[in-house]
């Protein structure tokens, strides 16, 4: 619930810029193996938006996800505090935690049943 209230305080324009940067970053992805581009955009507390994309390598551990790319770019540019992140990608686990350490795990598909999935790749 606190996340909902917090997001409500973000300006609509900021959210739209964050989402646009996420989708633009996706276009820069290097994904010759999975053929699935992922983009991420990170909003700093200073209002800057830093984006990143997935970069695959034949040596799998050398690959990097879009979220990591965005965070590494931001930190290497001197940003250490963040407000939000937008990610375009496949289904993943989402952990919702409480201060007492309890948590609920759902997949992104469970939270967003109309999300993009493997069957959509056939349509590309």
C-alpha positions in Angstrom: 0.0 0.0 0.0 2.8 2.5 0.8 4.2 1.9 -2.7 0.8 2.9 -4.2 0.8 6.1 -2.2 4.4 6.9 -3.1 3.8 6.4 -6.8 0.7 8.7 -6.6 3.1 11.5 -5.5 5.3 11.1 -8.6 4.3 13.5 -11.4 2.6 11.9 -14.3 5.2 13.5 -16.6 8.0 11.8 -14.6 6.3 8.4 -14.9 5.8 8.8 -18.6 9.5 9.9 -19.1 10.6 6.9 -17.1 8.5 4.5 -19.2 9.6 6.0 -22.5 13.2 5.7 -21.5 12.6 2.1 -20.6 11.2 1.3 -24.0 13.9 3.3 -25.8 16.6 1.4 -23.9 15.0 -1.9 -25.0 15.8 -0.9 -28.6 19.6 -0.9 -27.8 19.6 -4.4 -26.3 22.2 -6.9 -27.6 20.4 -10.2 -27.4 21.5 -12.6 -30.2 20.8 -15.7 -28.1 17.5 -15.1 -26.4 16.2 -12.7 -29.1 14.4 -11.0 -26.2 15.4 -7.3 -25.6 14.9 -5.9 -22.2 15.1 -2.2 -21.2 15.2 -0.5 -17.8 15.1 3.1 -16.7 16.1 4.4 -13.3 14.8 7.6 -11.8 17.3 9.3 -9.5 16.4 11.4 -6.5 17.8 14.4 -8.5 15.2 13.7 -11.2 17.6 12.3 -13.8 16.7 9.2 -15.8 19.4 6.7 -16.5 18.6 3.8 -18.8 20.1 0.4 -19.5 19.6 -2.6 -21.7 20.4 -6.3 -21.5 23.7 -7.3 -23.1 24.2 -11.0 -23.8 27.5 -12.9 -24.2 28.2 -16.4 -25.4 29.8 -16.8 -21.9 26.6 -16.6 -19.9 28.1 -15.2 -16.7 29.4 -12.3 -18.7 25.9 -11.3 -19.7 24.2 -8.5 -17.9 20.5 -7.6 -17.3 19.0 -4.3 -18.1 18.4 -3.4 -14.5 22.1 -4.0 -13.6 23.2 -2.0 -16.6 21.1 1.0 -15.5 22.3 0.8 -11.9 25.9 0.5 -12.9 25.6 3.5 -15.3 24.0 5.6 -12.6 26.5 4.7 -9.9 29.4 5.3 -12.2 28.0 8.7 -13.0 27.8 9.6 -9.3 24.1 8.9 -8.5 23.6 6.9 -5.3 19.9 7.6 -4.4 17.0 6.4 -6.5 13.2 6.9 -6.6 11.9 4.4 -9.1 12.7 1.9 -11.9 10.7 0.8 -14.9 11.6 -2.5 -16.6 10.4 -4.0 -19.8 10.9 -7.8 -19.9 9.6 -11.3 -19.2 7.9 -12.7 -16.2 9.9 -12.8 -12.9 9.3 -13.4 -9.2 8.2 -10.4 -7.2 8.7 -10.4 -3.4 6.6 -8.2 -1.3 8.1 -7.9 2.1 7.0 -6.5 5.5 9.2 -5.0 8.3 8.8 -8.2 10.3 10.6 -10.2 7.6 7.5 -12.0 6.3 6.9 -11.9 2.6 4.6 -13.0 -0.3 6.1 -14.2 -3.6 4.1 -13.8 -6.8 5.2 -14.0 -10.4 4.8 -10.9 -12.5 2.3 -12.8 -14.6 0.1 -13.4 -11.5 0.2 -9.7 -10.7 -0.3 -8.7 -14.3 -2.2 -11.4 -16.1 -2.2 -9.6 -19.4 1.6 -9.1 -19.6 3.8 -10.0 -22.5 4.8 -13.6 -22.5 6.6 -16.3 -24.6 3.5 -16.8 -26.8 3.8 -13.2 -27.8 7.3 -13.9 -29.3 5.6 -15.9 -32.0 3.7 -12.7 -33.1 6.9 -10.7 -33.6 
